[in-house]
Amino acid sequence: MALSNLILQLAEIPLEGVELQGELDQAVFDLKDGLARPLSALRYNLKATLADGCLVLQGRLEADFELTCARTTKPFPHKIQLDPYLESIEQENSEFLDLTDQLREDILLALPAYPRAPGSDEDDNLPLVESPQETSGSESRRSEWDALDGLKTND
């Protein structure tokens, strides 16, 4: 069963650290724009240790999303996997530390800004066509801007 929060009691973490494994409910993503929709819970497999006043998390995070392709506007599945995952969180003067927001933000920041569905960039594989200017060799090359040189101004 997926949890709604991941809260650690800092005093209970032994010197060798503690293993954290489980899922946070997909509702933690709280996405409303419709361009990305979670398809799974946020899965984590982490080791938490205390070092120099910081909580250090090492391990792996992953979640599945449905994204909207920036080229075709069609939805497609996409997996975010942060492996290896490493995070250092400064300890607050608190007995408990809620890791939910930190894990959520790290997954969301890994989402692509302009998602492209597999196969949507088939046009990118077409060979480039050289312009006539590039193939003219040593001939005088004319610029598209040369026509502006002949314009009269009202100075």
N, CA and C atoms as a LAMMPS dump frame, in Angstrom:
ITEM: TIMESTEP
0
ITEM: NUMBER OF ATOMS
465
ITEM: BOX BOUNDS ff ff ff
-5.0000000000000000e+02 5.0000000000000000e+02
-5.0000000000000000e+02 5.0000000000000000e+02
-5.0000000000000000e+02 5.0000000000000000e+02
ITEM: ATOMS id mol type element x y z
1 1 1 N 0.838 -1.182 0
2 1 2 C 0 0 0
3 1 3 C 0.886 1.25 0
4 2 1 N 0.557 2.183 -0.846
5 2 2 C 1.34 3.412 -0.971
6 2 3 C 1.031 4.369 0.181
7 3 1 N 2.074 5.018 0.658
8 3 2 C 1.948 5.99 1.743
9 3 3 C 1.613 7.366 1.188
10 4 1 N 1.054 8.222 2.028
11 4 2 C 0.8 9.594 1.603
12 4 3 C 1.948 10.515 2.003
13 5 1 N 2.782 10.126 2.992
14 5 2 C 3.934 10.906 3.445
15 5 3 C 5.054 9.953 3.843
16 6 1 N 6.278 10.428 3.733
17 6 2 C 7.44 9.681 4.218
18 6 3 C 8.109 10.548 5.278
19 7 1 N 7.889 10.2 6.536
20 7 2 C 8.393 10.986 7.657
21 7 3 C 9.378 10.131 8.448
22 8 1 N 10.561 10.704 8.698
23 8 2 C 11.585 10.019 9.48
24 8 3 C 11.703 10.638 10.851
25 9 1 N 11.886 9.784 11.847
26 9 2 C 12.208 10.246 13.19
27 9 3 C 13.726 10.201 13.288
28 10 1 N 14.352 11.368 13.282
29 10 2 C 15.804 11.466 13.171
30 10 3 C 16.542 10.769 14.313
31 11 1 N 16.01 10.806 15.509
32 11 2 C 16.675 10.19 16.661
33 11 3 C 16.724 8.667 16.538
34 12 1 N 15.867 8.093 15.699
35 12 2 C 15.792 6.641 15.55
36 12 3 C 16.706 6.097 14.446
37 13 1 N 17.429 6.97 13.764
38 13 2 C 18.311 6.509 12.689
39 13 3 C 19.628 6.045 13.304
40 14 1 N 19.987 4.762 13.148
41 14 2 C 21.243 4.265 13.725
42 14 3 C 22.454 4.799 12.962
43 15 1 N 23.643 4.631 13.538
44 15 2 C 24.877 5.116 12.905
45 15 3 C 25.091 4.547 11.51
46 16 1 N 24.742 3.293 11.309
47 16 2 C 24.934 2.666 9.993
48 16 3 C 23.843 3.049 8.997
49 17 1 N 22.844 3.775 9.445
50 17 2 C 21.78 4.243 8.565
51 17 3 C 20.578 3.315 8.603
52 18 1 N 19.585 3.686 7.847
53 18 2 C 18.352 2.906 7.777
54 18 3 C 17.94 2.765 6.312
55 19 1 N 17.452 1.586 5.96
56 19 2 C 16.967 1.321 4.604
57 19 3 C 15.497 1.738 4.509
58 20 1 N 15.173 2.458 3.469
59 20 2 C 13.8 2.904 3.229
60 20 3 C 13.371 2.378 1.869
61 21 1 N 12.301 1.627 1.849
62 21 2 C 11.814 1.083 0.586
63 21 3 C 10.296 1.099 0.616
64 22 1 N 9.692 1.584 -0.469
65 22 2 C 8.241 1.612 -0.527
66 22 3 C 7.742 2.521 -1.63
67 23 1 N 6.511 2.986 -1.459
68 23 2 C 5.859 3.829 -2.452
69 23 3 C 5.122 4.976 -1.767
70 24 1 N 5.144 6.116 -2.443
71 24 2 C 4.308 7.245 -2.049
72 24 3 C 3.173 7.347 -3.062
73 25 1 N 1.972 7.52 -2.583
74 25 2 C 0.794 7.576 -3.437
75 25 3 C 0.959 8.604 -4.557
76 26 1 N 0.443 8.313 -5.731
77 26 2 C 0.599 9.23 -6.87
78 26 3 C -0.08 10.573 -6.636
79 27 1 N -0.946 10.668 -5.658
80 27 2 C -1.587 11.956 -5.329
81 27 3 C -0.564 12.973 -4.827
82 28 1 N 0.621 12.532 -4.355
83 28 2 C 1.63 13.489 -3.868
84 28 3 C 2.133 14.389 -4.99
85 29 1 N 2.007 13.96 -6.246
86 29 2 C 2.49 14.777 -7.366
87 29 3 C 1.646 16.033 -7.565
88 30 1 N 0.357 15.961 -7.28
89 30 2 C -0.528 17.124 -7.317
90 30 3 C -0.398 17.919 -8.622
91 31 1 N -0.429 17.219 -9.75
92 31 2 C -0.33 17.871 -11.062
93 31 3 C -1.725 18.195 -11.572
94 32 1 N -1.892 19.448 -12.012
95 32 2 C -3.217 19.881 -12.459
96 32 3 C -3.249 20.386 -13.9
97 33 1 N -2.081 20.549 -14.539
98 33 2 C -2.075 21.173 -15.864
99 33 3 C -2.477 20.236 -16.995
100 34 1 N -2.473 18.928 -16.783
101 34 2 C -2.898 17.997 -17.813
102 34 3 C -1.815 17.6 -18.794
103 35 1 N -0.66 18.263 -18.784
104 35 2 C 0.422 17.911 -19.7
105 35 3 C 1.215 16.701 -19.206
106 36 1 N 1.169 16.456 -17.916
107 36 2 C 1.809 15.289 -17.323
108 36 3 C 0.837 14.709 -16.303
109 37 1 N 0.66 13.402 -16.376
110 37 2 C -0.262 12.733 -15.463
111 37 3 C 0.445 11.518 -14.884
112 38 1 N 0.496 11.39 -13.556
113 38 2 C 1.164 10.223 -12.974
114 38 3 C 0.375 8.947 -13.257
115 39 1 N 1.097 7.894 -13.631
116 39 2 C 0.483 6.59 -13.865
117 39 3 C 0.789 5.617 -12.739
118 40 1 N 1.736 5.981 -11.89
119 40 2 C 2.113 5.085 -10.797
120 40 3 C 2.467 5.895 -9.565
121 41 1 N 2.668 5.175 -8.492
122 41 2 C 3.153 5.791 -7.264
123 41 3 C 4.62 6.149 -7.435
124 42 1 N 5.136 6.989 -6.562
125 42 2 C 6.557 7.301 -6.522
126 42 3 C 7.223 6.165 -5.743
127 43 1 N 8.053 5.384 -6.437
128 43 2 C 8.728 4.257 -5.806
129 43 3 C 10.111 4.692 -5.339
130 44 1 N 10.485 4.298 -4.123
131 44 2 C 11.788 4.676 -3.595
132 44 3 C 12.472 3.471 -2.965
133 45 1 N 13.782 3.452 -3.085
134 45 2 C 14.642 2.464 -2.442
135 45 3 C 15.872 3.251 -2.011
136 46 1 N 15.917 3.635 -0.742
137 46 2 C 16.916 4.578 -0.258
138 46 3 C 17.605 4.072 1.002
139 47 1 N 18.796 4.575 1.216
140 47 2 C 19.478 4.405 2.492
141 47 3 C 19.652 5.805 3.07
142 48 1 N 19.179 5.993 4.285
143 48 2 C 19.271 7.289 4.963
144 48 3 C 20.317 7.194 6.057
145 49 1 N 21.284 8.117 6.044
146 49 2 C 22.317 8.175 7.075
147 49 3 C 22.457 9.617 7.547
148 50 1 N 22.944 9.769 8.757
149 50 2 C 23.203 11.094 9.314
150 50 3 C 24.693 11.367 9.243
151 51 1 N 25.06 12.541 8.722
152 51 2 C 26.473 12.914 8.6
153 51 3 C 26.608 14.423 8.677
154 52 1 N 27.423 14.891 9.607
155 52 2 C 27.736 16.321 9.737
156 52 3 C 26.493 17.216 9.744
157 53 1 N 25.505 16.836 10.5
158 53 2 C 24.307 17.663 10.626
159 53 3 C 23.366 17.596 9.439
160 54 1 N 23.595 16.629 8.554
161 54 2 C 22.734 16.471 7.38
162 54 3 C 22.187 15.05 7.311
163 55 1 N 21.018 14.932 6.734
164 55 2 C 20.475 13.626 6.401
165 55 3 C 20.868 13.35 4.959
166 56 1 N 21.569 12.263 4.73
167 56 2 C 22.028 11.909 3.384
168 56 3 C 21.188 10.743 2.892
169 57 1 N 20.577 10.926 1.722
170 57 2 C 19.778 9.883 1.083
171 57 3 C 20.521 9.386 -0.145
172 58 1 N 20.662 8.077 -0.25
173 58 2 C 21.308 7.467 -1.413
174 58 3 C 20.431 6.315 -1.872
175 59 1 N 20.284 6.162 -3.172
176 59 2 C 19.498 5.045 -3.668
177 59 3 C 18.873 5.328 -5.003
178 60 1 N 17.552 5.118 -5.062
179 60 2 C 16.869 5.189 -6.346
180 60 3 C 15.433 5.659 -6.158
181 61 1 N 14.973 6.513 -7.099
182 61 2 C 13.58 6.955 -7.169
183 61 3 C 13.064 6.668 -8.562
184 62 1 N 11.792 6.343 -8.679
185 62 2 C 11.199 6.202 -10.013
186 62 3 C 9.691 6.373 -9.957
187 63 1 N 9.145 6.773 -11.09
188 63 2 C 7.695 6.937 -11.245
189 63 3 C 7.37 6.912 -12.727
190 64 1 N 6.152 6.491 -13.043
191 64 2 C 5.676 6.44 -14.428
192 64 3 C 4.661 7.555 -14.647
193 65 1 N 4.783 8.202 -15.821
194 65 2 C 3.901 9.313 -16.166
195 65 3 C 3.341 9.134 -17.57
196 66 1 N 2.236 9.797 -17.828
197 66 2 C 1.738 9.962 -19.185
198 66 3 C 1.984 11.424 -19.524
199 67 1 N 2.807 11.655 -20.548
200 67 2 C 3.144 13.016 -20.97
201 67 3 C 2.47 13.32 -22.292
202 68 1 N 2.333 14.594 -22.597
203 68 2 C 1.798 15.025 -23.883
204 68 3 C 2.967 15.438 -24.764
205 69 1 N 3.076 14.825 -25.928
206 69 2 C 4.177 15.102 -26.855
207 69 3 C 4.096 16.553 -27.32
208 70 1 N 5.222 17.255 -27.281
209 70 2 C 5.276 18.654 -27.698
210 70 3 C 5.127 18.802 -29.207
211 71 1 N 5.389 17.739 -29.964
212 71 2 C 5.272 17.801 -31.427
213 71 3 C 3.916 17.36 -31.923
214 72 1 N 3.429 16.234 -31.398
215 72 2 C 2.197 15.649 -31.919
216 72 3 C 0.983 15.923 -31.051
217 73 1 N 1.178 16.402 -29.844
218 73 2 C 0.15 16.638 -28.826
219 73 3 C -0.588 15.356 -28.428
220 74 1 N 0.019 14.209 -28.701
221 74 2 C -0.58 12.93 -28.315
222 74 3 C 0.08 12.44 -27.023
223 75 1 N -0.689 11.772 -26.17
224 75 2 C -0.114 11.263 -24.923
225 75 3 C 0.775 10.048 -25.175
226 76 1 N 1.787 9.886 -24.321
227 76 2 C 2.667 8.722 -24.382
228 76 3 C 3.219 8.435 -22.993
229 77 1 N 3.524 7.166 -22.703
230 77 2 C 4.059 6.828 -21.38
231 77 3 C 5.54 7.169 -21.275
232 78 1 N 5.96 7.577 -20.081
233 78 2 C 7.363 7.954 -19.863
234 78 3 C 7.746 7.595 -18.429
235 79 1 N 8.881 6.928 -18.266
236 79 2 C 9.351 6.554 -16.932
237 79 3 C 10.466 7.5 -16.512
238 80 1 N 10.344 8.032 -15.303
239 80 2 C 11.402 8.825 -14.695
240 80 3 C 12.117 7.919 -13.705
241 81 1 N 13.412 7.792 -13.871
242 81 2 C 14.204 6.962 -12.983
243 81 3 C 15.453 7.736 -12.577
244 82 1 N 15.583 8.003 -11.3
245 82 2 C 16.759 8.678 -10.768
246 82 3 C 17.609 7.624 -10.066
247 83 1 N 18.582 7.103 -10.78
248 83 2 C 19.435 6.042 -10.264
249 83 3 C 20.84 6.232 -10.809
250 84 1 N 21.77 6.682 -10.041
251 84 2 C 21.73 6.811 -8.59
252 84 3 C 21.067 8.122 -8.175
253 85 1 N 20.449 8.081 -7.021
254 85 2 C 19.848 9.259 -6.42
255 85 3 C 20.665 9.606 -5.182
256 86 1 N 21.039 10.867 -5.054
257 86 2 C 21.808 11.325 -3.899
258 86 3 C 21.284 12.692 -3.491
259 87 1 N 20.927 12.827 -2.24
260 87 2 C 20.399 14.088 -1.73
261 87 3 C 20.909 14.293 -0.312
262 88 1 N 21.264 15.515 -0.009
263 88 2 C 21.693 15.883 1.336
264 88 3 C 20.736 16.958 1.838
265 89 1 N 20.118 16.696 2.977
266 89 2 C 19.129 17.614 3.537
267 89 3 C 19.62 18.069 4.895
268 90 1 N 19.773 19.373 5.041
269 90 2 C 20.225 19.918 6.314
270 90 3 C 19.168 19.652 7.378
271 91 1 N 19.637 19.152 8.511
272 91 2 C 18.718 18.848 9.605
273 91 3 C 18.204 20.133 10.231
274 92 1 N 16.923 20.163 10.4
275 92 2 C 16.324 21.283 11.112
276 92 3 C 16.31 20.929 12.592
277 93 1 N 16.049 21.886 13.42
278 93 2 C 15.942 21.612 14.859
279 93 3 C 14.595 20.962 15.132
280 94 1 N 14.461 19.767 14.602
281 94 2 C 13.2 19.066 14.703
282 94 3 C 13.464 17.59 14.961
283 95 1 N 12.501 16.96 15.549
284 95 2 C 12.595 15.54 15.839
285 95 3 C 12.263 14.707 14.609
286 96 1 N 11.413 15.261 13.742
287 96 2 C 10.932 14.545 12.558
288 96 3 C 11.301 15.316 11.3
289 97 1 N 11.464 14.578 10.209
290 97 2 C 11.747 15.197 8.916
291 97 3 C 10.859 14.539 7.864
292 98 1 N 10.04 15.349 7.203
293 98 2 C 9.149 14.856 6.147
294 98 3 C 9.887 14.926 4.82
295 99 1 N 10.13 13.779 4.215
296 99 2 C 10.871 13.707 2.951
297 99 3 C 9.967 13.783 1.725
298 100 1 N 8.677 13.792 1.923
299 100 2 C 7.715 13.712 0.824
300 100 3 C 7.939 14.797 -0.224
301 101 1 N 7.993 16.061 0.2
302 101 2 C 8.132 17.163 -0.757
303 101 3 C 9.455 17.107 -1.509
304 102 1 N 10.53 16.736 -0.824
305 102 2 C 11.84 16.66 -1.477
306 102 3 C 11.848 15.586 -2.568
307 103 1 N 11.325 14.408 -2.271
308 103 2 C 11.286 13.334 -3.258
309 103 3 C 10.375 13.701 -4.431
310 104 1 N 9.23 14.305 -4.117
311 104 2 C 8.281 14.748 -5.15
312 104 3 C 8.951 15.741 -6.101
313 105 1 N 9.589 16.759 -5.537
314 105 2 C 10.207 17.799 -6.356
315 105 3 C 11.336 17.237 -7.228
316 106 1 N 12.128 16.337 -6.681
317 106 2 C 13.226 15.771 -7.464
318 106 3 C 12.708 14.977 -8.66
319 107 1 N 11.625 14.24 -8.487
320 107 2 C 11.021 13.511 -9.617
321 107 3 C 10.444 14.495 -10.63
322 108 1 N 9.704 15.499 -10.162
323 108 2 C 9.076 16.445 -11.089
324 108 3 C 10.114 17.261 -11.862
325 109 1 N 11.235 17.597 -11.231
326 109 2 C 12.288 18.334 -11.937
327 109 3 C 12.955 17.492 -13.015
328 110 1 N 12.826 16.187 -12.929
329 110 2 C 13.411 15.302 -13.938
330 110 3 C 12.498 15.133 -15.163
331 111 1 N 11.263 15.63 -15.086
332 111 2 C 10.373 15.558 -16.253
333 111 3 C 10.922 16.446 -17.362
334 112 1 N 10.837 16.007 -18.607
335 112 2 C 11.348 16.839 -19.699
336 112 3 C 10.494 18.09 -19.897
337 113 1 N 11.151 19.2 -20.218
338 113 2 C 10.438 20.456 -20.45
339 113 3 C 9.603 20.396 -21.728
340 114 1 N 10.137 19.766 -22.763
341 114 2 C 9.444 19.608 -24.046
342 114 3 C 9.45 18.126 -24.406
343 115 1 N 8.499 17.364 -23.841
344 115 2 C 8.508 15.917 -24.063
345 115 3 C 8.248 15.564 -25.521
346 116 1 N 8.987 14.56 -25.993
347 116 2 C 8.81 14.074 -27.36
348 116 3 C 8.569 12.575 -27.305
349 117 1 N 7.464 12.167 -27.882
350 117 2 C 7.124 10.752 -27.926
351 117 3 C 8.124 10.009 -28.797
352 118 1 N 8.41 8.759 -28.478
353 118 2 C 9.294 7.977 -29.354
354 118 3 C 8.728 7.928 -30.777
355 119 1 N 9.567 8.197 -31.749
356 119 2 C 9.146 8.196 -33.146
357 119 3 C 8.582 9.506 -33.642
358 120 1 N 8.376 10.489 -32.766
359 120 2 C 7.802 11.765 -33.194
360 120 3 C 8.815 12.625 -33.934
361 121 1 N 10.074 12.273 -33.855
362 121 2 C 11.108 13.079 -34.51
363 121 3 C 11.696 12.373 -35.725
364 122 1 N 10.866 11.588 -36.419
365 122 2 C 11.345 10.893 -37.617
366 122 3 C 11.812 11.866 -38.689
367 123 1 N 11.197 13.052 -38.748
368 123 2 C 11.612 14.057 -39.731
369 123 3 C 13.019 14.557 -39.455
370 124 1 N 13.495 14.425 -38.226
371 124 2 C 14.843 14.875 -37.877
372 124 3 C 15.918 14.046 -38.557
373 125 1 N 15.569 12.865 -39.046
374 125 2 C 16.558 11.981 -39.648
375 125 3 C 16.728 12.202 -41.152
376 126 1 N 16.003 13.148 -41.719
377 126 2 C 16.145 13.441 -43.139
378 126 3 C 17.498 14.106 -43.391
379 127 1 N 18.128 13.817 -44.535
380 127 2 C 19.417 14.462 -44.81
381 127 3 C 19.226 15.959 -45.037
382 128 1 N 20.208 16.728 -44.621
383 128 2 C 20.152 18.169 -44.82
384 128 3 C 20.439 18.495 -46.281
385 129 1 N 19.702 19.453 -46.832
386 129 2 C 19.904 19.893 -48.205
387 129 3 C 20.744 21.152 -48.169
388 130 1 N 21.812 21.158 -48.947
389 130 2 C 22.672 22.34 -48.982
390 130 3 C 21.986 23.442 -49.769
391 131 1 N 22.134 24.66 -49.293
392 131 2 C 21.54 25.79 -49.997
393 131 3 C 22.393 26.085 -51.234
394 132 1 N 21.82 26.739 -52.26
395 132 2 C 22.589 27.074 -53.459
396 132 3 C 23.81 27.929 -53.135
397 133 1 N 23.718 28.754 -52.104
398 133 2 C 24.855 29.597 -51.73
399 133 3 C 26.034 28.75 -51.281
400 134 1 N 25.759 27.64 -50.594
401 134 2 C 26.828 26.795 -50.087
402 134 3 C 27.47 25.976 -51.183
403 135 1 N 26.727 25.717 -52.267
404 135 2 C 27.257 24.87 -53.332
405 135 3 C 27.873 25.682 -54.466
406 136 1 N 27.857 27.003 -54.397
407 136 2 C 28.332 27.821 -55.51
408 136 3 C 29.846 27.94 -55.556
409 137 1 N 30.551 27.391 -54.615
410 137 2 C 32.009 27.414 -54.628
411 137 3 C 32.541 28.809 -54.407
412 138 1 N 33.42 29.258 -55.335
413 138 2 C 34.064 30.561 -55.161
414 138 3 C 33.267 31.698 -55.783
415 139 1 N 32.085 31.4 -56.309
416 139 2 C 31.261 32.455 -56.908
417 139 3 C 30.871 33.469 -55.831
418 140 1 N 30.553 34.653 -56.291
419 140 2 C 30.121 35.702 -55.374
420 140 3 C 28.834 35.262 -54.692
421 141 1 N 28.86 35.292 -53.376
422 141 2 C 27.682 34.85 -52.615
423 141 3 C 26.837 36.065 -52.259
424 142 1 N 25.563 35.978 -52.557
425 142 2 C 24.639 37.062 -52.271
426 142 3 C 23.87 36.726 -50.999
427 143 1 N 23.671 37.703 -50.212
428 143 2 C 22.943 37.534 -48.968
429 143 3 C 21.492 37.95 -49.168
430 144 1 N 20.624 37.361 -48.398
431 144 2 C 19.222 37.756 -48.442
432 144 3 C 19.066 39.211 -48.034
433 145 1 N 20.043 39.743 -47.335
434 145 2 C 19.979 41.101 -46.829
435 145 3 C 20.51 42.127 -47.838
436 146 1 N 21.119 41.688 -48.922
437 146 2 C 21.668 42.611 -49.91
438 146 3 C 20.589 43.523 -50.507
439 147 1 N 19.368 43.041 -50.599
440 147 2 C 18.284 43.849 -51.155
441 147 3 C 18.018 45.079 -50.284
442 148 1 N 18.299 44.993 -49.038
443 148 2 C 18.067 46.132 -48.145
444 148 3 C 19.101 47.231 -48.352
445 149 1 N 20.264 46.889 -48.893
446 149 2 C 21.301 47.894 -49.116
447 149 3 C 20.857 48.975 -50.101
448 150 1 N 19.96 48.629 -51.025
449 150 2 C 19.517 49.588 -52.019
450 150 3 C 18.357 50.454 -51.586
451 151 1 N 17.847 50.265 -50.42
452 151 2 C 16.716 51.073 -49.946
453 151 3 C 17.165 52.477 -49.624
454 152 1 N 16.325 53.446 -49.967
455 152 2 C 16.601 54.836 -49.662
456 152 3 C 15.946 55.176 -48.34
457 153 1 N 16.632 55.928 -47.551
458 153 2 C 16.075 56.362 -46.269
459 153 3 C 15.808 57.854 -46.308
460 154 1 N 14.935 58.338 -45.469
461 154 2 C 14.584 59.747 -45.405
462 154 3 C 15.394 60.44 -44.307
463 155 1 N 16.679 60.394 -44.391
464 155 2 C 17.528 61.052 -43.374
465 155 3 C 17.617 62.519 -43.595
